[in-house]
Amino acid sequence: LYALGNVSLCRASSVTFVFLETEQNFEDAETECDGLGGNLASFTSEKDLDELAEILEDNSVTAAWIGFFQESFGGIKFSDGTIVDDEIEDVINLRVDAEGVQPNECGFITDNGIIGSAD
């Protein structure tokens, strides 16, 4: 999968999404995003997911890593520390693929806005 990272633009928490054209695993993608001063993309709304999906479509890529993972105990976490509240959990539940989000797997998004997990 490709990496889709986010980098803060300013202290006001303005965020832009950056497409990284290197096909790599989740850990390497997170490391590359960290090197750019950010993390793999987190999201707080369906609008964010739509924007991420549009970036994939614009780059002719069908799926990319994003910054969430399912812990074996404790639920879904974002690699940048974004809190997974009820609203975000609702967004995940609306957009998750038929396989669901599996324990100890990392998150991805597809070009049609569906999210899932893989190892």
Steps between C-alpha positions, in 0.01 A plus 500: 500500500597860457531748786269794544647723767396825659725786593392792718534831322493725804435507873133568435469129426434558132569171326573408143518147364812399308517204262826306527572310180704221659329162535592377848376329815318684780806542724720640221218731389464633856877553519502693172211720616684560829802613300278760333388626840165322504332163535293273282167668437241510774144613443227659707213504252354348187619815320860405585444148364350642180806724459735204554309290245511785249879525536529128423272530200694802370821295524348184345565300818239258636609485867738662748599466865346743745596548862265279695546154640295256702666394822429151629362663815389860529346576164603714206789745536644766269878515460497879549317477832162622368233379742252254352177636643143385432471724192814356339394148593165564326685616186716185509194279541328669204801461270658171605526216248329162542805355679481764773798632692694205638713486818870576452446631147572839344253725321466580132260695282391425144438741216125462557527602866468156657731430793637167613796341672789276400821375653 
